[in-house]
Amino acid sequence: MIGQEKSYKSIFLSIDWITILLYVILIIWGWFSVCGACYDYNNPDLFSWETNSGKQIVWGGTSLVLAAVLMLIEKRFYDTAAYVIYVAMMLLLLVTIFIAPDTKGSRSWLPIGSSVKIQPAEFAKFAVALALGKLMDKYGFSIRKTKDIGIAIALILIPMLLIIAQKETGSALVYCAFFLMLYREGMTGSLLFSGFACVLYFVVGMKFSEDYIVNMPVSIGEFTVLLLAMIFTVGMVWVYCRNLTAVKIISCICFGGTLIGMLFSIFVIPFDVCYIMLGLCVLMIGYIIGVALYTRMIRYGLIALFAIVSTSFFYITDSLFEHLDNHQRVRIEVLLGMKDDPRGAGYNVNQAKIAIGSGGLLGKGFLNGTQTKLRYVPEQHTDFIFCTVGEEEGFVGSAGVLIVYLLFIWRLIAVAERQTDTMGRVYGYCVLCIFLFHLFINVGMVLGLTPVIGIPLPFFSYGGSSLWGFTLLLFIFLRMDAERNLKRQ
């Protein structure tokens, strides 16, 4: 008993109180923002259960209780039950697809009673983080092994697919943040670069798909994507294989052939040079596969795979883009500047910008925001909560919120780096990446810099599921960190 008492005393002293202080500050600040976004002059009681501000007090209070309970659970429990928790959460996500009622076009919310709903996708994040930590802490695990990295990626993709099946694409995209953790743990940068390349192909291809090169029947978007695919492939052959001969041959095939095709189209018969470029890409891929078979180097095979995906990605996404719901397609077109729709798909972002801009330097004051009081901004208490901060607290208040978040993120990095075992470090970076993704995307979409995908701002947006989910993520990590000194005794 004495030893156990000393153990708990040691853990209490090892708790990272700075992170907890920042957590409490964000929750309290978030509650004031919810009050500003939801205040109703006909029902001015901020503490009533009938108001969102009153309910948020309950969510905040229960989150603190949940945090206290999590700090009592030893790390070895998570180490033992990580896979069980993961499987249980995946089954819950699967069941949700079939039993959840339709809510604004998605089936992702499970009702508990008459007035409370939970979103399992928010709770699945900590389960995935635990499973990844458990997997990567296994003896002999190497992120350079195809089998090991394949299992890690599968652990991430399974919940993403289940959440997409719930028609909750925004929540599914959050799980991409786990790939940043894999990169931190040593995953080759080529995979991260491939993801960047695909985003670049999509943005350039879609934005300029209907623009044409002067005096030529050639789509600028399609031409640029195919040219980028050639350039990136040649670069990868040089960087990863250092084969100067292969670089020269591929360059002559791709760039020489493209130049000849363009000159023929300009001075002889105008035609779509992209057909020639597609043929050249096929020749390039065939040559790389031939080199891979001759040298028996897997790197050439992976580069050939990259070239195949790069060449076909634009055409596949173009086809999928046409099958999106109209409102989703218009949102992407507005974000890319292909359309100007301030009264339609761009309405939310446009009104959010107006609200933030109207706050000026110091803001209009608590409960004095006109844009929010008149409900000009849809979802202003959830996804667009940051516009309430901008209007009522101005530039100073908005900067203050971002500074607190910056300190919070910096603290998570410091805590993750001081972990003494792989599981704690991996789980810590999973938590960090989730928070960073939510912060960047949410604030970015309010400012019109990122797509409107409907994800909450941590500890600020109204709702119990997101607040409990973030609390679970954070305090499991803080408990792991608190035990780091016990292993040294």
Salt bridges, closest charged atoms under 4 A:
ASP16 OD1 - ARG411 NH2 2.58
ASP16 OD1 - ARG418 NH2 3.16
GLU74 OE1 - ARG76 NE 2.68
ASP79 OD1 - LYS134 NZ 3.49
GLU122 OE1 - LYS125 NZ 2.86
GLU185 OE2 - ARG184 NH1 3.72
GLU185 OE1 - ARG425 NH2 2.83
GLU333 OE1 - LYS339 NZ 3.18
GLU379 OE2 - LYS104 NZ 2.78
GLU391 OE2 - LYS364 NZ 3.12
GLU392 OE2 - LYS373 NZ 3.15
GLU417 OE2 - ARG184 NH2 2.90
ASP421 OD2 - LYS75 NZ 2.45
ASP421 OD2 - LYS487 NZ 3.71
ASP481 OD2 - ARG418 NH2 2.73
ASP481 OD2 - ARG484 NH1 3.16
GLU483 OE2 - ARG479 NE 2.90
